[in-house]
């Protein structure tokens, strides 16, 4: 007699009862209470049934042969740490209960053993089965928690490695461009702070996504103090993934640092526009522009510094195309375009794009 288990691996009962119609009788009482069950005789393929992972095993006195005990012992030994399979032992009234209990506890140390003397009231038996199904449910929840914890540890390990790799890269490239220990300290510290700020923003956003506007605002906020907006940002409201947000924030920081040292922000009247747009012809393409104005005349440097190298490499990798960098006399420019899918966790529809106006407070 076979009844197909439900979808859950833990919500069906395997009944081992070789004598007369015991298996049919036990199964029928459980089926009446909506419990899935398989009832098997002693000569059935027990190993095959155990391989299907029953949630509970019921064994009658007559089924306790050495072969059955050994097969169940092997099955229980293969259970993961979270699993403690309930095994119901239905003994005859005249059975040597103490001896059998000691023998089975020695043979099945990893099981939850429950001994009953027949005859047992059907309601009592069914209630005991239901109670132990709840026990199995709790065990499964423990299993899921263990698995989630393992995945979180792997993810944390991956992220820590990536962060340390970024920090190492920032340090080496900053060191090559530093003229003194003090300059190295200041530049390295500010770059680390920029990295920390964007990670904080993503965390506070509650996941792996953050709005591009939030990334921009967070990065430029320290430079728009005292009621002045020297760096104006605007563009449609889109969501970017964590990696894209981090990369854009670090590149923006490098461009700001360069503008403070040599560009528009080194003069009182200098301004910077940061604009991102979605192509009208192809809504799947994004364009990001950094444009300076009002600064000193721009001269192309004789050698490429850390900031320029990083911006070229990072934006090129993120957008899938090399950024256009122009040292125009009236102001430094940086422009890059690429598929929106490179930045966004999912394709943004045009209906979600809303123009963001500059803050001119």
Secondary structure as UniProt FT lines:
FT   TURN            9..10
FT   STRAND          12..16
FT   TURN            20..21
FT   HELIX           22..31
FT   TURN            32..34
FT   STRAND          36..40
FT   TURN            42..43
FT   HELIX           46..50
FT   TURN            51..52
FT   STRAND          56..60
FT   HELIX           61..63
FT   HELIX           66..77
FT   TURN            81..82
FT   STRAND          85..91
FT   TURN            93..94
FT   HELIX           97..107
FT   TURN            109..110
FT   STRAND          111..117
FT   HELIX           122..177
FT   HELIX           181..205
FT   STRAND          209..211
FT   HELIX           212..220
FT   HELIX           221..223
FT   TURN            226..227
FT   STRAND          231..235
FT   STRAND          239..241
FT   HELIX           242..261
FT   HELIX           264..266
FT   TURN            268..269
FT   STRAND          271..278
FT   TURN            283..284
FT   STRAND          285..293
FT   HELIX           306..319
FT   STRAND          324..328
FT   TURN            329..330
FT   STRAND          331..339
FT   HELIX           340..342
FT   HELIX           350..352
//
